[in-house]
């Protein structure tokens, strides 16, 4: 399924991550990523994001991820929730 709506999950709070998604006309995944721990963990965080997108079979997406030191389970939950909302499968912020 494709992303059909703008959606978000998470917050700017410490130890959380804000994930915003929207439909993309371009092919592929365009992820804008920033993190307070990006120097140390940026590559592993991005790998985890791609893993969740693979599991959800998301190919084309525009995504903004602003991490404030979230743990892996939080990152996974926020990405999954934003994608689910973006597909119109769950009500939530911006949906």
PEKADA-V506592 format. One record per run of one state. SS is the DSSP state (~ for helix, > for strand, _ for the rest). FROM is the first residue (numbers start at 1). TO is the last residue. Records with the same first field share a line. If there is no record, write none. Layout:
SS = FROM-TO + FROM-TO
This chain:
_ = 1-6 + 10-16 + 23-28 + 36-37 + 56-60 + 68-71 + 87-95
> = 7-9 + 17-22 + 29-35 + 61-67
~ = 38-55 + 72-86
